Amino acid sequence: MVRALRGASLRPSLRRSLHAAGLALVVAATLAGAARAQHPIAPTTRALPERMALADAVAVARVAAVDLGRIRLEEARALSGSVPASFEVKRAPGSPPPLAVGDRAILLLRGARAPYVLVDKPEETIRLADAAAETRWVAAISAWLAVRERPRAWVQVYLDWVDGGPDTLRELGVRGLTDPKAPFQPLAPEIYADLGRAAWDPQRSLPARRTYAILARFGPKGAEQLAEGMRSAPLDCDAAIAEIALNAATAQTAFEPGPILIRGLDHGDAEVRRSALQAAQSLRGRANAELKARIERVAREDGEAWLRADAERALALLNP
């Protein structure tokens, strides 16, 4: 088992996109990153093992000078391999890393001696915002290096990154967990189940919980736990997690999804109620009388005119 998992009548046109942006991670083509204080991990970022396989050394260092074709580093400390206290790396003027004098960074280096070649693409550069970020990132990369030869242990490392953040590290953890080439794939069903439960854990940070919700949806056991948690979730629970859980509920065969969708229809956020209506439409032939009655109430009484219209359409599909 995983150790780390213990009003207005017009529809707001941007609300759903804001929900998606709030998830702040990238999983396949369905996830998007949020704005970050550190250099972003872009959708093309490679998983860490792929990058590490190309590196002869990993070091944390400070940028002392930036020239047209070289970057000079000082105060270097090796996390893997061996590097001198000061060294140079090659800098491609057409595609330079986003590093300036005074910046501190974790660098993946290729080559037997200086000037080294940077393994990371510019968008993969691990630039350290401050001392706290350096402490966190050094610990995170060192943790992966310590289990480098034991791929099954990578899962726990990645989950720790998701749990503790920051966003850029969380996204790198997601990239690792969803890497189809990772030797630990496929993830065990129990891990997905833990992810589904963790999404509803109020002791965890909201960014981590949103991440767990999306990851859980990729496994049947995770989707089941995610949907089950919605049954007793507060009516003001996080909208992004609620929407994912409602979508997961309709795929369940182990229990009746109606009470979960009714819970969504009672949510204070109109977009969550809309998601519940959309999910209910997939239950043609399976929607019970209680769920239909609750949708009829939305069609009569909801404060949003566009949502009342959505409820009418849902009823037409459920009562052909």
Secondary structure, DSSP 8 states (H G I E B T S, - for coil): --TT----SS--TTHHHHHHHTT----TTT------SS----TT---HHHHHTT-SEEEEEEEEEE-SSEEEEEEEEEEES---SSEEEE--TTS--S--TT-EEEEEEESSSSSBEE-S-GGG-EEE-SHHHHHHHHHHHHHHHHTTT-HHHHHHHHHHHHHH--HHHHHHHHHHHT-TT-TT-S--HHHHHHHHHHTT-TTS-HHHHHHHHHHHTTSHHHHHHHHHHHTT--TTS-HHHHHHHHHHHTT-SSS-SHHHHHHHHT-SSHHHHHHHHHHHHTTTTT--HHHHHHHHHHHHH-S-HHHHHHHHHHHHHH--
